[in-house]
Amino acid sequence: MQTSTTRDQVRRVLLLTLVLNAAVAIGKIIIGLWSGALAITADGFHSLVDGSSNLIALFANRIAARPPDASHPYGHRRFETIAALGIGAFLLVTAWEIVGSALERLGGSGETPQITPLTFAVMLATLAVNLFVTWYETREGRRLRSELLIADATHTRTDVFVTVSVLVSMVLVASGLLWVDTVAALVIVLLILRAAWQVLRQTGSVLVDTAPYSARQLTAWIEELPSVRQVARVRSRGPADASHIDVDVEVAPEMTAEHTAAIAQAIRDKLHDHLDGIEEIEVHFVPSQDAERDYALSARAYADALGLTTHEVRVSQGQNGKLLEMHVEVPPGQTLGAAHEQVSQLENEVRQNLPEVSEVITHIEPAARAGDLPDQDAEQEPQIESHALSLLRQHYPDTDWHDLRVNLSERGFSISMHVTLPPQMSVEAAHRVAESAETLLRANIPELERVTIHTEPPD
């Protein structure tokens, strides 16, 4: 996407080329009228087309820099594309002019120019200016990723061929070989038509929304993200320096807005890592119909809909179906009767929408108020840490407990630690060790509100 700084740089390039093209055109016209050389005069007027192209480019660049508004909610970037399309049209007009001149000379009605050292000097000087403008605009267009500068450089390049044709024709006409000049002019027409086709094809692709990127490649990059199940559809449009990408992603039906927002940001970051010049990425989410149900996530979604917060949501397999247990937080000042009624409504929602769940067990607890502090003192942290390590080493003498930390949280103390277990131990067995250690600590240290144990193999 072109920033205001980039557009200012593009504008400076266009102003410089406008001055140079105007100088070239005026020089050719003056020397053509002075020498009576019709070819030089016509080439001078042809050079005015370059100046007109620069004026159009400057006008379009100014409009394209405007921010989106009510009439143009997607911005004004297409005005620059239309200007590039106009340059392509100027190329076609140039080709027509050269064909007309060639036919005149073929019919013998062309005027023989007066070749002097001054005419050669002027034409060589204008050729040098044309070469510099072409090189300068092409370099800056690629650096600034401006299709406008690149298109204008392509147009200016045709002026180089025309100037060379005039120089050659001056020599050949003086030698009496008029037909060679006609052939050279027709060859230049083919080159100009080729340049016009390149510009018109590029701008036309943007106007008809040809995809700048491969949908298969975009899908592959997006599906590298673990949170993305499947990309339903991906589309792209616009020029490479200001492209728009639309992505439809399948997610679990019970996924919350907070989760999808995080996934959308991850997708944007992923595509920006691989591609430059993206102006906008729209991510849409559709529910996956054939995905395996995440019962814990569904229960949290139903709780969110009722304005309730849940944690420690667990799903296990019972004799008659799935058993779902969760802790539900309610306002501390709410009565037990009102809280029970609200939580019962949540239980009914879960049973109605998740028929595979045969039983729902809830634990009602007060939600912490913002700014609430527990009764415990932070100075107790060293004693709790020492007590916890003593308990763990007494009951698990051969286990390496380390990196134990005690922090004062909203409802009490929280403990986090690492434990080293054999690498061949299964994840299920490691989880049982962590759970039994957590039970041990909670039973002996009533001030604990949370215990987090990270299991890991030896380094």
C-alpha positions as CSV (number, residue, x, y, z in Angstrom):
1,M,0.0,0.0,0.0
2,Q,1.4,3.4,-1.0
3,T,1.8,5.7,2.0
4,S,1.7,9.5,1.8
5,T,5.5,9.6,1.8
6,T,5.6,7.2,-1.1
7,R,3.1,9.2,-3.1
8,D,5.2,12.3,-2.4
9,Q,8.2,10.5,-3.9
10,V,6.2,9.4,-6.9
11,R,5.0,13.0,-7.4
12,R,8.6,14.3,-7.3
13,V,9.6,11.8,-10.0
14,L,6.7,12.8,-12.2
15,L,7.5,16.5,-11.8
16,L,11.1,15.9,-12.8
17,T,10.2,13.8,-15.9
18,L,7.6,16.4,-16.9
19,V,10.2,19.1,-17.0
20,L,12.6,16.9,-18.9
21,N,10.0,15.8,-21.4
22,A,8.8,19.4,-22.0
23,A,12.4,20.5,-22.6
24,V,12.9,17.6,-25.1
25,A,9.7,18.5,-27.0
26,I,10.4,22.2,-27.2
27,G,13.9,21.5,-28.4
28,K,12.8,19.2,-31.1
29,I,10.0,21.5,-32.3
30,I,12.3,24.5,-32.5
31,I,15.1,22.7,-34.4
32,G,12.6,21.0,-36.7
33,L,10.9,24.3,-37.7
34,W,14.3,26.0,-38.1
35,S,15.8,23.2,-40.3
36,G,12.6,22.4,-42.1
37,A,12.9,18.8,-41.1
38,L,9.3,17.4,-40.9
39,A,10.3,14.3,-39.1
40,I,12.0,16.2,-36.3
41,T,9.0,18.5,-35.9
42,A,6.6,15.6,-35.8
43,D,8.8,13.8,-33.3
44,G,8.7,17.0,-31.2
45,F,5.0,17.0,-31.2
46,H,5.1,13.3,-30.4
47,S,7.2,14.2,-27.4
48,L,4.4,16.4,-26.1
49,V,2.4,13.3,-25.6
50,D,4.9,12.3,-22.9
51,G,4.3,15.7,-21.2
52,S,0.6,15.1,-21.4
53,S,1.1,11.6,-19.9
54,N,3.0,13.2,-17.0
55,L,0.3,15.7,-16.4
56,I,-2.3,12.9,-16.3
57,A,-0.1,10.9,-14.0
58,L,0.3,13.8,-11.6
59,F,-3.4,14.4,-11.5
60,A,-4.2,10.7,-10.9
61,N,-1.5,10.4,-8.3
62,R,-3.0,13.3,-6.4
63,I,-6.6,11.8,-6.5
64,A,-5.4,8.3,-5.6
65,A,-3.8,9.7,-2.5
66,R,-7.1,10.7,-1.1
67,P,-8.4,8.6,1.8
68,P,-11.7,6.5,1.5
69,D,-14.9,8.5,1.7
70,A,-18.6,7.8,1.5
71,S,-18.6,7.8,-2.3
72,H,-15.4,5.7,-2.6
73,P,-15.3,3.4,0.5
74,Y,-12.5,1.4,-1.0
75,G,-10.3,4.4,-1.7
76,H,-9.3,6.2,-4.9
77,R,-6.6,3.8,-6.0
78,R,-8.4,2.9,-9.3
79,F,-7.8,6.5,-10.5
80,E,-4.1,5.7,-10.8
81,T,-5.0,2.5,-12.8
82,I,-7.3,4.5,-15.1
83,A,-4.4,7.0,-15.7
84,A,-2.1,4.1,-16.6
85,L,-4.8,2.9,-19.0
86,G,-4.8,6.4,-20.5
87,I,-1.0,6.1,-21.1
88,G,-1.6,2.8,-22.9
89,A,-4.1,4.7,-25.2
90,F,-1.4,7.4,-25.9
91,L,0.9,4.6,-27.0
92,L,-1.7,3.5,-29.5
93,V,-2.1,7.0,-30.8
94,T,1.7,7.2,-31.1
95,A,1.8,4.0,-33.2
96,W,-0.9,5.5,-35.5
97,E,1.1,8.7,-36.0
98,I,4.2,6.7,-37.0
99,V,2.2,4.6,-39.4
100,G,0.8,7.7,-41.0
101,S,4.2,9.2,-41.4
102,A,5.6,6.0,-42.9
103,L,2.8,5.8,-45.5
104,E,3.4,9.4,-46.5
105,R,7.1,8.7,-47.1
106,L,6.2,5.5,-48.9
107,G,4.0,7.6,-51.3
108,G,6.9,9.9,-51.9
109,S,5.2,13.0,-50.4
110,G,7.6,13.3,-47.5
111,E,9.9,16.3,-47.2
112,T,13.6,15.8,-47.2
113,P,15.1,17.3,-44.0
114,Q,18.1,19.6,-44.0
115,I,20.8,17.6,-42.1
116,T,23.2,19.9,-40.2
117,P,25.6,19.3,-37.3
118,L,23.1,21.2,-35.1
119,T,20.2,18.9,-35.9
120,F,22.3,15.9,-35.0
121,A,23.5,17.5,-31.8
122,V,19.9,18.3,-30.7
123,M,18.6,14.9,-31.6
124,L,21.5,13.2,-29.7
125,A,20.9,15.4,-26.7
126,T,17.2,14.6,-26.7
127,L,18.1,10.9,-27.0
128,A,20.3,11.1,-23.9
129,V,17.5,12.8,-22.0
130,N,15.0,10.1,-23.1
131,L,17.4,7.3,-22.0
132,F,17.9,8.9,-18.6
133,V,14.1,9.5,-18.0
134,T,13.4,5.8,-19.0
135,W,16.1,4.5,-16.6
136,Y,15.2,6.8,-13.8
137,E,11.4,6.2,-13.9
138,T,11.9,2.4,-14.2
139,R,14.2,2.3,-11.2
140,E,12.0,4.5,-9.1
141,G,8.8,2.7,-10.2
142,R,10.2,-0.6,-9.0
143,R,11.6,0.8,-5.8
144,L,8.3,2.6,-4.9
145,R,6.1,-0.2,-6.4
146,S,4.2,2.2,-8.6
147,E,2.5,0.9,-11.6
148,L,2.0,4.5,-12.8
149,L,5.8,5.2,-13.0
150,I,6.5,1.9,-14.7
151,A,3.8,2.5,-17.3
152,D,5.1,6.0,-17.9
153,A,8.6,4.6,-18.3
154,T,7.4,2.2,-20.9
155,H,5.8,5.0,-22.8
156,T,9.0,7.1,-22.6
157,R,11.0,4.1,-23.9
158,T,9.1,4.3,-27.1
159,D,10.3,7.9,-27.5
160,V,13.8,6.5,-27.5
161,F,13.0,4.2,-30.5
162,V,11.3,7.1,-32.3
163,T,14.3,9.4,-31.8
164,V,16.7,6.6,-33.0
165,S,14.4,6.1,-36.0
166,V,14.6,9.8,-36.8
167,L,18.4,9.8,-36.6
168,V,18.7,6.8,-38.8
169,S,16.2,8.2,-41.3
170,M,18.2,11.5,-41.5
171,V,21.3,9.6,-42.5
172,L,19.5,7.3,-44.9
173,V,17.5,10.1,-46.5
174,A,20.7,11.9,-47.1
175,S,22.0,8.8,-48.8
176,G,18.9,8.4,-51.0
177,L,17.5,5.2,-49.3
178,L,14.1,6.5,-48.4
179,W,12.5,3.0,-48.3
180,V,14.8,2.0,-45.4
181,D,13.3,4.8,-43.2
182,T,9.8,3.5,-43.9
183,V,10.7,-0.1,-42.9
184,A,12.4,1.2,-39.7
185,A,9.3,3.2,-38.9
186,L,7.1,0.2,-39.2
187,V,9.4,-1.9,-37.0
188,I,9.1,0.9,-34.4
189,V,5.3,0.7,-34.7
190,L,5.5,-3.0,-33.7
191,L,7.6,-2.2,-30.7
192,I,5.2,0.5,-29.6
193,L,2.2,-1.8,-30.0
194,R,4.0,-4.4,-27.9
195,A,4.6,-1.8,-25.1
196,A,0.9,-0.6,-25.4
197,W,-0.2,-4.2,-25.0
198,Q,1.8,-4.7,-21.9
199,V,0.4,-1.6,-20.3
200,L,-3.2,-2.3,-21.3
201,R,-3.0,-5.9,-20.2
202,Q,-1.7,-4.9,-16.8
203,T,-4.2,-2.2,-16.2
204,G,-7.0,-4.2,-17.7
205,S,-6.3,-7.1,-15.4
206,V,-6.7,-4.7,-12.4
207,L,-9.9,-3.3,-13.8
208,V,-11.5,-6.7,-14.3
209,D,-10.3,-7.9,-10.9
210,T,-7.8,-10.5,-12.1
211,A,-6.3,-12.3,-9.1
212,P,-2.8,-11.1,-8.4
213,Y,-2.0,-14.1,-6.2
214,S,-2.5,-17.8,-6.5
215,A,-5.5,-19.0,-4.4
216,R,-3.7,-22.3,-3.9
217,Q,-0.6,-20.6,-2.5
218,L,-2.7,-18.4,-0.2
219,T,-4.6,-21.4,1.1
220,A,-1.4,-23.3,1.8
221,W,0.0,-20.4,3.8
222,I,-3.2,-19.9,5.8
223,E,-3.6,-23.6,6.6
224,E,-0.1,-23.7,8.1
225,L,-1.7,-22.1,11.1
226,P,-2.7,-24.7,13.7
227,S,-5.9,-22.8,14.6
228,V,-7.3,-23.0,11.0
229,R,-9.2,-26.2,10.2
230,Q,-9.9,-25.5,6.6
231,V,-10.0,-22.6,4.2
232,A,-13.4,-22.6,2.5
233,R,-12.5,-19.9,-0.1
234,V,-9.8,-17.3,-0.7
235,R,-9.9,-14.5,-3.3
236,S,-7.6,-11.6,-4.2
237,R,-7.9,-8.6,-6.5
238,G,-6.1,-5.3,-7.3
239,P,-2.6,-4.4,-8.3
240,A,0.4,-6.0,-6.5
241,D,1.2,-2.9,-4.6
242,A,-2.4,-2.4,-3.2
243,S,-4.1,-5.8,-3.2
244,H,-7.2,-6.9,-1.4
245,I,-7.6,-10.4,-0.1
246,D,-10.8,-12.1,1.1
247,V,-10.6,-15.3,3.2
248,D,-13.4,-17.6,4.3
249,V,-12.3,-19.9,7.1
250,E,-14.2,-22.9,8.6
251,V,-14.2,-22.9,12.4
252,A,-16.0,-24.9,15.1
253,P,-19.7,-23.7,15.5
254,E,-19.2,-23.0,19.2
255,M,-16.1,-20.8,18.8
256,T,-16.5,-17.3,20.4
257,A,-15.9,-13.9,18.8
258,E,-12.7,-13.5,20.9
259,H,-11.2,-16.7,19.5
260,T,-12.1,-15.8,15.9
261,A,-10.6,-12.4,16.3
262,A,-7.3,-13.9,17.4
263,I,-7.4,-16.3,14.4
264,A,-8.2,-13.5,12.0
265,Q,-5.2,-11.5,13.2
266,A,-2.9,-14.6,12.9
267,I,-4.1,-15.0,9.3
268,R,-3.3,-11.3,8.5
269,D,0.1,-11.6,10.1
270,K,0.9,-14.8,8.2
271,L,0.0,-13.2,4.8
272,H,1.9,-10.0,5.5
273,D,5.0,-12.1,6.3
274,H,4.9,-13.6,2.8
275,L,3.6,-10.7,0.7
276,D,4.3,-7.0,0.4
277,G,1.8,-4.4,-0.8
278,I,-1.4,-5.8,0.8
279,E,-3.8,-3.0,1.4
280,E,-6.6,-5.0,3.2
281,I,-7.3,-8.5,4.3
282,E,-10.9,-9.4,5.1
283,V,-11.4,-12.7,7.1
284,H,-14.9,-14.2,7.3
285,F,-15.8,-17.3,9.4
286,V,-18.2,-20.0,8.6
287,P,-19.3,-22.9,10.9
288,S,-17.8,-26.3,10.1
289,Q,-20.6,-28.9,9.9
290,D,-18.6,-32.1,9.9
291,A,-16.1,-31.2,12.7
292,E,-16.0,-33.2,15.9
293,R,-17.8,-31.3,18.6
294,D,-15.7,-29.6,21.3
295,Y,-18.1,-29.9,24.3
296,A,-16.0,-27.8,26.7
297,L,-15.8,-24.9,24.2
298,S,-19.6,-25.3,23.5
299,A,-20.3,-25.0,27.2
300,R,-18.2,-21.9,27.5
301,A,-20.1,-20.4,24.6
302,Y,-23.5,-21.0,26.2
303,A,-22.2,-19.5,29.4
304,D,-21.0,-16.4,27.6
305,A,-24.4,-16.0,26.0
306,L,-25.9,-15.9,29.5
307,G,-23.3,-13.4,30.8
308,L,-21.6,-16.1,32.9
309,T,-17.8,-16.8,33.2
310,T,-16.6,-20.4,33.5
311,H,-13.3,-22.2,34.2
312,E,-12.0,-25.7,34.8
313,V,-14.5,-27.1,32.3
314,R,-13.9,-30.8,32.0
315,V,-15.6,-33.5,29.9
316,S,-15.4,-37.2,30.7
317,Q,-17.2,-40.4,29.5
318,G,-19.8,-41.7,31.9
319,Q,-22.0,-44.8,31.8
320,N,-24.9,-43.1,30.1
321,G,-23.0,-40.5,28.0
322,K,-20.7,-37.7,28.5
323,L,-20.2,-36.0,31.9
324,L,-19.5,-32.3,31.9
325,E,-18.2,-30.5,35.0
326,M,-17.5,-26.8,35.2
327,H,-17.0,-23.9,37.7
328,V,-19.4,-21.0,37.1
329,E,-18.6,-17.5,38.4
330,V,-21.4,-15.3,39.5
331,P,-21.5,-11.8,41.0
332,P,-20.4,-11.9,44.7
333,G,-23.4,-10.0,45.9
334,Q,-25.9,-12.2,44.1
335,T,-28.2,-14.4,46.3
336,L,-27.8,-18.1,46.2
337,G,-31.3,-18.5,44.9
338,A,-30.8,-16.2,42.0
339,A,-27.4,-17.7,41.2
340,H,-28.8,-21.2,41.3
341,E,-31.6,-20.2,38.9
342,Q,-29.2,-18.7,36.5
343,V,-26.8,-21.6,36.6
344,S,-29.7,-24.0,36.2
345,Q,-30.6,-22.2,33.0
346,L,-27.1,-22.8,31.8
347,E,-27.3,-26.5,32.6
348,N,-30.6,-26.7,30.6
349,E,-29.0,-24.9,27.6
350,V,-26.1,-27.4,27.6
351,R,-28.4,-30.5,27.8
352,Q,-30.7,-29.2,25.1
353,N,-28.0,-28.3,22.7
354,L,-25.6,-31.1,23.5
355,P,-27.7,-34.3,23.6
356,E,-24.5,-36.4,24.0
357,V,-24.0,-34.9,27.5
358,S,-26.0,-37.0,29.9
359,E,-25.1,-35.0,33.1
360,V,-24.0,-31.5,33.9
361,I,-22.3,-30.8,37.2
362,T,-21.7,-27.1,38.1
363,H,-19.8,-25.5,41.0
364,I,-21.0,-22.0,41.8
365,E,-18.4,-19.5,43.1
366,P,-18.1,-15.8,43.4
367,A,-16.4,-13.9,40.6
368,A,-13.5,-11.6,41.7
369,R,-14.2,-7.9,41.7
370,A,-11.7,-5.7,39.9
371,G,-9.2,-4.4,42.4
372,D,-10.2,-7.0,45.1
373,L,-7.2,-8.1,47.2
374,P,-7.1,-11.3,49.2
375,D,-6.7,-11.4,52.9
376,Q,-3.3,-13.1,52.7
377,D,-0.1,-11.2,53.0
378,A,2.5,-11.3,50.2
379,E,5.1,-11.8,52.9
380,Q,3.8,-15.4,53.3
381,E,5.1,-16.4,49.8
382,P,8.5,-17.7,51.1
383,Q,6.9,-19.8,53.8
384,I,4.4,-21.3,51.3
385,E,7.2,-22.0,48.8
386,S,9.2,-23.8,51.4
387,H,6.2,-25.7,52.6
388,A,5.2,-26.8,49.1
389,L,8.8,-28.0,48.2
390,S,9.0,-29.9,51.5
391,L,5.7,-31.7,50.8
392,L,6.6,-32.6,47.2
393,R,10.1,-33.9,48.1
394,Q,8.7,-35.9,51.0
395,H,6.0,-37.7,48.9
396,Y,8.0,-37.8,45.6
397,P,11.7,-38.1,46.7
398,D,12.9,-39.3,43.3
399,T,11.3,-36.6,41.3
400,D,12.9,-33.3,40.3
401,W,10.7,-30.4,41.3
402,H,12.1,-27.0,40.2
403,D,11.4,-23.4,39.2
404,L,8.7,-23.2,41.8
405,R,7.1,-19.7,42.1
406,V,4.5,-18.4,44.5
407,N,2.4,-15.3,43.6
408,L,-0.5,-13.5,45.3
409,S,-3.5,-13.6,43.1
410,E,-7.1,-12.2,43.4
411,R,-8.4,-15.0,45.6
412,G,-5.3,-16.3,47.2
413,F,-1.9,-17.7,46.4
414,S,-1.0,-19.4,43.1
415,I,1.9,-21.8,42.6
416,S,3.6,-22.6,39.3
417,M,6.4,-25.1,38.9
418,H,8.2,-27.5,36.6
419,V,8.7,-31.2,37.1
420,T,11.1,-33.5,35.3
421,L,9.7,-36.9,34.3
422,P,11.1,-39.9,32.3
423,P,10.8,-39.2,28.5
424,Q,9.3,-42.6,27.9
425,M,6.4,-41.9,30.3
426,S,3.0,-41.4,28.5
427,V,1.3,-38.0,28.6
428,E,-1.6,-39.6,30.5
429,A,0.7,-40.9,33.3
430,A,2.5,-37.6,33.5
431,H,-0.8,-35.8,33.9
432,R,-1.7,-38.1,36.8
433,V,1.5,-37.3,38.6
434,A,0.8,-33.6,38.2
435,E,-2.8,-34.0,39.4
436,S,-1.8,-36.0,42.4
437,A,0.8,-33.4,43.3
438,E,-1.8,-30.6,42.9
439,T,-4.2,-32.5,45.2
440,L,-1.5,-32.9,47.8
441,L,-0.7,-29.2,47.8
442,R,-4.3,-28.1,48.0
443,A,-5.0,-30.4,50.8
444,N,-2.1,-29.2,52.9
445,I,-2.0,-25.5,52.0
446,P,-5.6,-24.1,52.2
447,E,-4.4,-20.6,51.1
448,L,-3.8,-21.9,47.5
449,E,-6.2,-20.8,44.8
450,R,-4.4,-22.2,41.8
451,V,-1.6,-24.8,41.1
452,T,0.0,-25.0,37.7
453,I,2.5,-27.8,37.0
454,H,4.5,-28.0,33.8
455,T,5.7,-31.6,33.0
456,E,8.8,-32.0,30.9
457,P,11.5,-34.6,30.0
458,P,15.2,-34.1,31.0
459,D,17.2,-31.7,28.9
